[in-house]
């Protein structure tokens, strides 16, 4: 597995490109901005999916451009459909470098779904709270693409449309207690971390786990 994490746009959103070394097949997760940079990263690979952890504009802002250039399926959870082209993004799209409207998904992510490309399997974990349809992607190679669920030293917001503090707590408890501590966590913004580090040093996560 080759993982390339690309901070894109003014919010430095982490777009992840995962490549199977044997076949060259790849997936793009959260293509929020900087289309040409993402396409350059994909050169020499065989893209199979465009995936989004959730429907916020900084995570789906260049789905349109990628679909037009690559012609591969776009998947997001159905409970985040309302966010893809929500009027609240009007004007903000220019700031984050998004190309709207975002296309309709070709299929929906569901809890427990496995997405395969080459020898790599990504398991979909439905982790609502930041948004109703927020999902993480987990590989048995001890990698979690966490979107805006968990950050290094912090957790995702729950005060945006569709957010829920109670759901966020449940989702955080799930990943913290179900996944091994040495799992590498690629966050939606900022530095990567591990499950174990956050269980020890993240004050918000520690408080949630103590209850």
Backbone as CSV, one residue per row, in Angstrom:
resi,resn,N_x,N_y,N_z,CA_x,CA_y,CA_z,C_x,C_y,C_z
1,UNK,0.839,-1.192,0.000,0.000,0.000,0.000,0.881,1.252,0.000
2,UNK,0.538,2.168,-0.889,1.174,3.484,-0.903,0.112,4.504,-0.516
3,UNK,0.404,5.324,0.470,-0.516,6.370,0.906,0.122,7.729,0.660
4,UNK,-0.608,8.590,-0.024,-0.157,9.965,-0.235,-1.226,10.903,0.320
5,UNK,-0.832,11.744,1.263,-1.752,12.689,1.889,-1.416,14.086,1.383
6,UNK,-2.420,14.743,0.794,-2.211,16.037,0.152,-3.064,17.094,0.848
7,UNK,-2.472,18.034,1.569,-3.269,19.137,2.127,-3.726,20.057,0.987
8,UNK,-5.037,20.231,0.850,-5.566,21.018,-0.264,-6.420,22.174,0.243
9,UNK,-6.442,23.249,-0.543,-7.305,24.380,-0.242,-6.832,25.202,0.946
10,UNK,-7.494,26.340,1.174,-7.101,27.242,2.265,-7.321,26.662,3.655
11,UNK,-8.163,25.628,3.764,-8.396,24.989,5.061,-7.458,23.804,5.287
12,UNK,-6.512,23.607,4.356,-5.545,22.501,4.453,-6.235,21.177,4.773
13,UNK,-7.237,20.858,3.981,-7.963,19.602,4.152,-7.105,18.467,3.587
14,UNK,-6.999,17.388,4.324,-6.142,16.277,3.910,-6.865,15.346,2.941
15,UNK,-6.517,15.464,1.669,-6.999,14.540,0.640,-6.052,13.343,0.618
16,UNK,-6.608,12.142,0.664,-5.786,10.926,0.685,-5.899,10.172,-0.635
17,UNK,-4.767,9.780,-1.159,-4.703,8.899,-2.324,-4.046,7.602,-1.862
18,UNK,-4.762,6.492,-2.019,-4.236,5.182,-1.626,-4.049,4.353,-2.892
19,UNK,-2.865,3.755,-3.019,-2.500,3.035,-4.242,-2.085,1.609,-3.901
20,UNK,-2.628,0.649,-4.640,-2.187,-0.739,-4.520,-0.938,-0.911,-5.381
21,UNK,0.158,-1.309,-4.745,1.440,-1.374,-5.451,1.456,-2.419,-6.562
22,UNK,0.733,-3.513,-6.382,0.790,-4.599,-7.365,0.036,-4.273,-8.646
23,UNK,-1.145,-3.681,-8.504,-1.996,-3.437,-9.671,-1.996,-1.989,-10.140
24,UNK,-1.583,-1.080,-9.273,-1.646,0.336,-9.611,-3.016,0.946,-9.417
25,UNK,-3.989,0.132,-8.973,-5.318,0.692,-8.721,-5.269,1.644,-7.528
26,UNK,-6.130,2.671,-7.579,-6.086,3.702,-6.545,-7.480,4.196,-6.203
27,UNK,-7.574,4.838,-5.043,-8.785,5.559,-4.662,-8.375,6.944,-4.185
28,UNK,-9.307,7.882,-4.347,-9.128,9.245,-3.841,-10.179,9.474,-2.770
29,UNK,-9.747,9.952,-1.611,-10.675,10.215,-0.515,-10.637,11.699,-0.176
30,UNK,-11.795,12.328,-0.194,-11.968,13.738,0.170,-11.206,14.704,-0.743
31,UNK,-11.561,14.734,-2.026,-10.925,15.677,-2.946,-11.558,17.066,-2.839
32,UNK,-11.117,17.839,-1.873,-11.798,19.094,-1.569,-11.433,20.268,-2.447
33,UNK,-10.203,20.303,-2.956,-9.736,21.451,-3.741,-8.484,21.022,-4.505
34,UNK,-7.907,21.985,-5.253,-6.634,21.761,-5.956,-6.687,20.547,-6.881
35,UNK,-7.595,20.598,-7.830,-7.817,19.483,-8.751,-6.541,19.027,-9.439
36,UNK,-5.780,19.961,-9.975,-4.600,19.575,-10.751,-3.547,18.895,-9.884
37,UNK,-3.447,19.300,-8.632,-2.499,18.657,-7.715,-2.913,17.205,-7.472
38,UNK,-4.212,16.993,-7.286,-4.711,15.631,-7.071,-4.484,14.776,-8.314
39,UNK,-4.789,15.326,-9.477,-4.587,14.579,-10.720,-3.116,14.229,-10.925
40,UNK,-2.233,15.152,-10.583,-0.795,14.888,-10.704,-0.391,13.723,-9.805
41,UNK,-0.965,13.675,-8.598,-0.660,12.597,-7.655,-1.152,11.252,-8.183
42,UNK,-2.227,11.284,-8.962,-2.819,10.056,-9.496,-2.141,9.557,-10.767
43,UNK,-1.253,10.339,-11.332,-0.610,9.950,-12.589,0.078,8.593,-12.447
44,UNK,-0.133,7.745,-13.441,0.476,6.423,-13.427,-0.301,5.390,-12.642
45,UNK,-1.453,5.795,-12.075,-2.296,4.850,-11.339,-3.595,4.617,-12.112
46,UNK,-4.379,3.663,-11.608,-5.667,3.346,-12.222,-6.772,3.636,-11.207
47,UNK,-7.288,4.860,-11.198,-8.300,5.226,-10.193,-9.552,4.363,-10.308
48,UNK,-10.071,3.932,-9.146,-11.260,3.084,-9.127,-12.445,3.767,-8.469
49,UNK,-12.199,4.544,-7.415,-13.286,5.210,-6.700,-12.882,6.622,-6.299
50,UNK,-13.902,7.473,-6.197,-13.798,8.750,-5.496,-14.678,8.615,-4.263
51,UNK,-14.101,8.768,-3.084,-14.826,8.570,-1.834,-14.827,9.857,-1.019
52,UNK,-15.886,10.043,-0.247,-15.953,11.191,0.659,-16.319,10.715,2.053
53,UNK,-15.572,11.176,3.050,-15.921,10.837,4.427,-17.236,11.488,4.827
54,UNK,-17.520,12.664,4.249,-18.784,13.350,4.522,-19.013,14.417,3.463
55,UNK,-20.157,15.092,3.568,-20.594,15.957,2.485,-20.219,17.416,2.576
56,UNK,-19.359,17.812,3.498,-18.969,19.220,3.591,-18.149,19.640,2.377
57,UNK,-18.326,20.881,1.985,-17.770,21.364,0.729,-16.251,21.264,0.660
58,UNK,-15.575,21.408,1.802,-14.112,21.333,1.780,-13.613,19.908,1.579
59,UNK,-14.528,18.935,1.598,-14.160,17.534,1.365,-14.649,17.007,0.015
60,UNK,-15.591,17.693,-0.609,-16.140,17.220,-1.896,-16.019,18.263,-3.003
61,UNK,-15.279,19.330,-2.759,-15.264,20.467,-3.671,-14.759,20.189,-5.071
62,UNK,-13.953,19.135,-5.252,-13.450,18.820,-6.591,-13.892,17.447,-7.083
63,UNK,-14.971,16.929,-6.499,-15.539,15.681,-7.024,-15.961,15.871,-8.479
64,UNK,-16.565,17.006,-8.766,-17.038,17.271,-10.130,-15.891,17.191,-11.136
65,UNK,-14.810,17.894,-10.859,-13.678,17.894,-11.777,-13.056,16.518,-11.928
66,UNK,-12.942,15.792,-10.828,-12.360,14.449,-10.891,-13.229,13.497,-11.696
67,UNK,-14.536,13.558,-11.473,-15.427,12.671,-12.235,-15.352,12.976,-13.722
68,UNK,-15.279,14.248,-14.061,-15.209,14.625,-15.472,-13.925,14.116,-16.113
69,UNK,-12.838,14.118,-15.351,-11.544,13.714,-15.902,-11.295,12.210,-15.804
70,UNK,-11.827,11.577,-14.763,-11.507,10.169,-14.521,-12.628,9.209,-14.897
71,UNK,-13.881,9.662,-14.782,-15.020,8.809,-15.117,-15.212,7.632,-14.190
72,UNK,-14.868,7.795,-12.906,-15.018,6.697,-11.942,-16.123,7.030,-10.946
73,UNK,-16.665,6.024,-10.251,-17.801,6.252,-9.355,-17.439,7.101,-8.135
74,UNK,-18.419,7.897,-7.711,-18.322,8.716,-6.505,-19.265,8.141,-5.457
75,UNK,-18.748,7.906,-4.256,-19.558,7.334,-3.180,-19.499,8.202,-1.932
76,UNK,-20.659,8.373,-1.296,-20.788,9.062,-0.018,-21.986,8.434,0.682
77,UNK,-22.117,8.612,1.988,-23.263,8.053,2.702,-24.529,8.834,2.352
78,UNK,-25.649,8.131,2.212,-26.895,8.768,1.776,-27.384,9.832,2.745
79,UNK,-27.031,9.716,4.030,-27.510,10.700,4.996,-26.809,12.049,4.867
80,UNK,-25.804,12.124,4.028,-25.138,13.407,3.779,-25.491,14.004,2.423
81,UNK,-26.453,13.418,1.740,-26.861,13.961,0.442,-27.267,15.426,0.536
82,UNK,-27.963,15.786,1.618,-28.481,17.152,1.749,-27.363,18.189,1.835
83,UNK,-26.163,17.749,2.174,-25.049,18.684,2.339,-24.310,18.977,1.040
84,UNK,-24.413,18.092,0.063,-23.557,18.195,-1.114,-23.722,19.517,-1.847
85,UNK,-24.944,19.967,-2.004,-25.194,21.226,-2.711,-26.090,22.146,-1.893
86,UNK,-25.887,22.125,-0.580,-26.677,22.953,0.327,-26.426,24.435,0.041
87,UNK,-27.483,25.263,0.026,-27.318,26.702,-0.212,-26.378,27.389,0.774
88,UNK,-26.115,26.768,1.919,-25.215,27.403,2.889,-23.804,27.572,2.331
89,UNK,-23.462,26.820,1.274,-22.114,26.924,0.727,-21.966,28.086,-0.250
90,UNK,-23.052,28.773,-0.564,-22.981,29.848,-1.559,-21.969,30.901,-1.130
91,UNK,-21.032,31.179,-1.981,-19.975,32.131,-1.679,-18.763,31.467,-1.050
92,UNK,-19.003,30.513,-0.160,-17.902,29.817,0.504,-17.158,28.931,-0.481
93,UNK,-17.864,28.501,-1.545,-17.223,27.642,-2.542,-16.034,28.339,-3.198
94,UNK,-16.156,29.644,-3.414,-15.064,30.384,-4.034,-13.856,30.433,-3.108
95,UNK,-14.117,30.575,-1.821,-13.027,30.650,-0.845,-12.260,29.334,-0.765
96,UNK,-12.982,28.227,-0.732,-12.302,26.934,-0.542,-11.812,26.320,-1.854
97,UNK,-12.150,26.923,-2.987,-11.700,26.389,-4.265,-12.520,25.224,-4.765
98,UNK,-13.829,25.274,-4.481,-14.721,24.184,-4.884,-15.337,24.461,-6.245
99,UNK,-15.644,23.398,-6.956,-16.308,23.470,-8.253,-17.686,22.835,-8.096
100,UNK,-18.696,23.679,-7.969,-20.064,23.197,-7.768,-20.859,23.302,-9.055
101,UNK,-21.969,22.542,-9.199,-22.538,21.640,-8.199,-21.765,20.327,-8.089
102,UNK,-21.809,19.756,-6.900,-21.222,18.432,-6.697,-22.125,17.396,-7.361
103,UNK,-21.570,16.458,-8.109,-22.403,15.437,-8.764,-23.138,14.560,-7.755
104,UNK,-24.234,13.992,-8.197,-24.935,13.006,-7.379,-24.064,11.757,-7.243
105,UNK,-24.096,11.091,-6.109,-23.299,9.872,-5.939,-23.743,8.770,-6.902
106,UNK,-22.803,7.954,-7.314,-23.114,6.782,-8.128,-23.581,5.624,-7.263
107,UNK,-23.186,5.645,-6.008,-23.586,4.618,-5.050,-23.420,5.208,-3.658
108,UNK,-23.959,4.514,-2.663,-23.900,5.019,-1.293,-23.019,4.137,-0.420
109,UNK,-22.267,4.790,0.438,-21.511,4.071,1.460,-22.465,3.547,2.515
110,UNK,-22.180,2.361,3.032,-22.984,1.774,4.099,-22.069,1.140,5.131
111,UNK,-22.531,1.110,6.369,-21.786,0.459,7.444,-21.416,-0.975,7.058
112,UNK,-20.138,-1.301,7.219,-19.668,-2.653,6.944,-19.307,-2.936,5.497
113,UNK,-19.627,-2.038,4.589,-19.264,-2.228,3.185,-17.745,-2.334,3.051
114,UNK,-17.296,-3.189,2.148,-15.869,-3.294,1.868,-15.607,-2.862,0.433
115,UNK,-14.686,-1.945,0.277,-14.291,-1.456,-1.034,-12.921,-2.040,-1.348
116,UNK,-12.826,-2.730,-2.468,-11.572,-3.394,-2.810,-10.962,-2.777,-4.062
117,UNK,-9.648,-2.669,-4.045,-8.893,-2.261,-5.234,-7.522,-2.912,-5.112
118,UNK,-7.210,-3.768,-6.085,-6.036,-4.599,-5.949,-6.205,-5.509,-4.740
119,UNK,-5.179,-5.593,-3.905,-5.238,-6.414,-2.699,-5.733,-5.629,-1.482
120,UNK,-6.006,-4.373,-1.669,-6.391,-3.516,-0.543,-7.893,-3.587,-0.316
121,UNK,-8.281,-3.672,0.946,-9.688,-3.640,1.335,-9.893,-2.495,2.317
122,UNK,-10.821,-1.619,2.005,-11.197,-0.556,2.927,-12.583,-0.862,3.461
123,UNK,-12.699,-0.938,4.774,-13.992,-1.182,5.406,-14.619,0.144,5.790
124,UNK,-15.894,0.287,5.484,-16.623,1.513,5.797,-17.166,1.433,7.220
125,UNK,-16.823,2.427,8.028,-17.371,2.565,9.374,-18.258,3.801,9.392
126,UNK,-19.551,3.609,9.617,-20.450,4.762,9.706,-20.254,5.396,11.075
127,UNK,-19.754,6.623,11.089,-19.380,7.299,12.337,-20.041,8.675,12.408
128,UNK,-21.356,8.726,12.599,-22.066,10.007,12.607,-21.689,10.872,13.809
129,UNK,-22.032,12.135,13.695,-21.773,13.084,14.767,-21.351,14.422,14.199
130,UNK,-20.256,14.432,13.438,-19.861,15.652,12.727,-20.908,15.980,11.670
131,UNK,-21.340,14.949,10.963,-22.502,15.004,10.070,-23.253,13.684,10.240
132,UNK,-24.520,13.610,9.782,-25.286,12.365,9.950,-24.703,11.183,9.187
133,UNK,-24.076,11.463,8.051,-23.569,10.381,7.219,-22.061,10.217,7.246
134,UNK,-21.409,10.826,8.202,-19.948,10.755,8.256,-19.482,9.300,8.323
135,UNK,-18.461,8.981,7.538,-17.880,7.641,7.533,-16.362,7.723,7.632
136,UNK,-15.776,6.712,8.241,-14.334,6.510,8.228,-14.029,5.293,7.364
137,UNK,-12.792,5.211,6.904,-12.357,4.077,6.093,-11.197,3.388,6.801
138,UNK,-11.357,2.087,7.050,-10.359,1.349,7.828,-9.748,0.225,7.006
139,UNK,-8.431,0.136,7.048,-7.699,-0.955,6.413,-7.056,-1.814,7.489
140,UNK,-7.056,-3.134,7.275,-6.415,-4.049,8.212,-4.908,-3.835,8.270
141,UNK,-4.387,-3.042,7.360,-2.977,-2.659,7.438,-2.777,-1.558,8.473
142,UNK,-3.757,-1.414,9.329,-3.726,-0.483,10.462,-3.659,0.973,10.008
143,UNK,-4.645,1.301,9.192,-4.795,2.669,8.705,-6.253,3.072,8.830
144,UNK,-6.503,4.245,9.382,-7.849,4.795,9.470,-7.863,6.168,8.835
145,UNK,-8.695,6.331,7.800,-8.951,7.656,7.240,-10.145,8.195,8.013
146,UNK,-9.900,9.149,8.901,-10.889,9.520,9.914,-11.751,10.714,9.553
147,UNK,-11.459,11.390,8.437,-12.258,12.567,8.116,-12.223,13.562,9.263
148,UNK,-13.388,14.126,9.584,-13.461,15.119,10.657,-14.038,14.540,11.945
149,UNK,-13.849,13.237,12.150,-14.268,12.624,13.411,-13.269,12.908,14.523
150,UNK,-12.003,12.667,14.248,-10.959,12.715,15.268,-9.755,13.465,14.723
151,UNK,-9.187,14.326,15.562,-7.990,15.077,15.199,-6.893,14.822,16.226
152,UNK,-5.695,15.234,15.899,-4.591,15.160,16.860,-4.855,16.181,17.972
153,UNK,-5.242,15.686,19.123,-5.501,16.552,20.267,-6.886,17.148,20.324
154,UNK,-7.760,16.771,19.393,-9.106,17.346,19.388,-10.082,16.366,18.735
155,UNK,-11.328,16.812,18.605,-12.362,16.005,17.950,-13.153,16.903,17.005
156,UNK,-13.998,16.284,16.183,-14.760,17.027,15.200,-15.845,17.904,15.812
157,UNK,-16.223,18.924,15.076,-17.325,19.798,15.494,-18.651,19.065,15.362
158,UNK,-19.587,19.490,16.181,-20.936,18.914,16.125,-22.005,19.993,16.000
159,UNK,-21.572,21.262,15.839,-22.504,22.394,15.849,-22.877,22.868,14.449
160,UNK,-22.534,22.098,13.429,-22.905,22.431,12.058,-24.176,21.668,11.684
161,UNK,-24.842,22.039,10.566,-26.106,21.381,10.206,-26.004,19.855,10.184
162,UNK,-26.900,19.204,10.936,-26.916,17.752,10.998,-25.992,17.162,12.041
163,UNK,-25.222,18.000,12.728,-24.293,17.503,13.729,-24.996,17.060,15.003
164,UNK,-24.369,16.162,15.735,-24.946,15.646,16.976,-23.824,15.290,17.943
165,UNK,-23.813,15.923,19.107,-22.791,15.628,20.102,-22.905,14.190,20.596
166,UNK,-24.118,13.722,20.835,-24.288,12.358,21.333,-23.794,11.333,20.323
167,UNK,-24.115,11.553,19.043,-23.627,10.632,18.010,-22.107,10.688,17.902
168,UNK,-21.555,11.890,18.011,-20.104,12.037,17.926,-19.417,11.259,19.044
169,UNK,-19.943,11.361,20.245,-19.367,10.626,21.380,-19.398,9.120,21.129
170,UNK,-20.526,8.620,20.630,-20.641,7.186,20.351,-19.635,6.750,19.287
171,UNK,-19.483,7.567,18.251,-18.557,7.222,17.172,-17.111,7.244,17.653
172,UNK,-16.776,8.230,18.474,-15.419,8.311,19.011,-15.116,7.128,19.926
173,UNK,-16.085,6.777,20.765,-15.899,5.615,21.630,-15.692,4.357,20.787
174,UNK,-16.448,4.257,19.718,-16.342,3.068,18.876,-14.934,2.900,18.313
175,UNK,-14.422,3.938,17.651,-13.107,3.780,17.026,-12.008,3.641,18.076
176,UNK,-12.165,4.326,19.204,-11.135,4.272,20.241,-11.070,2.910,20.918
177,UNK,-12.219,2.263,21.061,-12.266,0.996,21.785,-12.174,-0.229,20.880
178,UNK,-12.586,-0.085,19.615,-12.593,-1.243,18.715,-11.296,-1.418,17.931
179,UNK,-10.570,-0.330,17.696,-9.390,-0.412,16.837,-8.110,-0.508,17.665
180,UNK,-7.097,-1.206,17.148,-5.821,-1.310,17.866,-5.172,0.057,18.089
181,UNK,-4.399,0.155,19.155,-3.810,1.441,19.513,-2.762,1.908,18.513
182,UNK,-2.160,0.975,17.756,-1.127,1.384,16.806,-1.681,1.701,15.420
183,UNK,-2.989,1.833,15.317,-3.586,2.227,14.036,-3.194,3.668,13.708
184,UNK,-2.700,3.853,12.508,-2.340,5.184,12.015,-3.619,5.914,11.615
185,UNK,-3.783,7.131,12.088,-5.000,7.896,11.830,-4.667,9.106,10.962
186,UNK,-5.258,9.139,9.763,-5.145,10.307,8.894,-6.370,11.173,9.154
187,UNK,-6.134,12.339,9.692,-7.226,13.232,10.073,-7.642,14.110,8.902
188,UNK,-8.810,14.716,9.020,-9.307,15.564,7.946,-8.534,16.858,7.782
189,UNK,-7.933,17.312,8.861,-7.126,18.535,8.858,-6.001,18.345,9.867
190,UNK,-4.830,18.839,9.555,-3.735,18.790,10.516,-2.931,17.510,10.457
191,UNK,-2.123,17.316,11.510,-1.183,16.201,11.555,-1.881,14.861,11.762
192,UNK,-1.244,13.816,11.274,-1.742,12.474,11.553,-1.431,12.098,12.995
193,UNK,-2.022,10.997,13.444,-1.824,10.561,14.817,-2.030,9.051,14.876
194,UNK,-2.194,8.511,16.070,-2.551,7.106,16.245,-3.687,7.018,17.253
195,UNK,-4.394,5.904,17.229,-5.459,5.694,18.212,-4.889,5.759,19.632
196,UNK,-3.762,5.104,19.845,-3.175,5.074,21.176,-2.774,6.442,21.681
197,UNK,-2.183,7.247,20.809,-1.784,8.591,21.228,-2.986,9.401,21.677
198,UNK,-4.066,9.331,20.908,-5.247,10.123,21.260,-5.894,9.619,22.544
199,UNK,-5.879,8.321,22.774,-6.442,7.789,24.022,-5.645,8.269,25.234
200,UNK,-4.354,8.512,25.032,-3.523,8.949,26.153,-3.494,10.460,26.327
201,UNK,-3.484,11.203,25.215,-3.179,12.632,25.306,-4.288,13.575,24.841
202,UNK,-5.338,13.062,24.225,-6.414,13.929,23.729,-7.406,14.171,24.869
203,UNK,-7.459,15.388,25.418,-8.304,15.618,26.596,-9.787,15.396,26.336
204,UNK,-10.254,15.740,25.146,-11.672,15.565,24.833,-12.019,14.086,24.710
205,UNK,-11.159,13.332,24.041,-11.411,11.899,23.907,-11.301,11.206,25.265
206,UNK,-10.334,11.595,26.059,-10.179,10.998,27.389,-11.429,11.220,28.243
207,UNK,-11.999,12.423,28.140,-13.216,12.712,28.907,-14.370,11.836,28.440
208,UNK,-14.510,11.682,27.127,-15.586,10.852,26.576,-15.430,9.404,27.024
209,UNK,-14.208,8.898,27.015,-13.972,7.501,27.376,-14.114,7.252,28.872
210,UNK,-14.039,8.298,29.659,-14.131,8.129,31.113,-15.562,8.030,31.612
211,UNK,-16.516,8.301,30.733,-17.922,8.335,31.155,-18.631,7.031,30.822
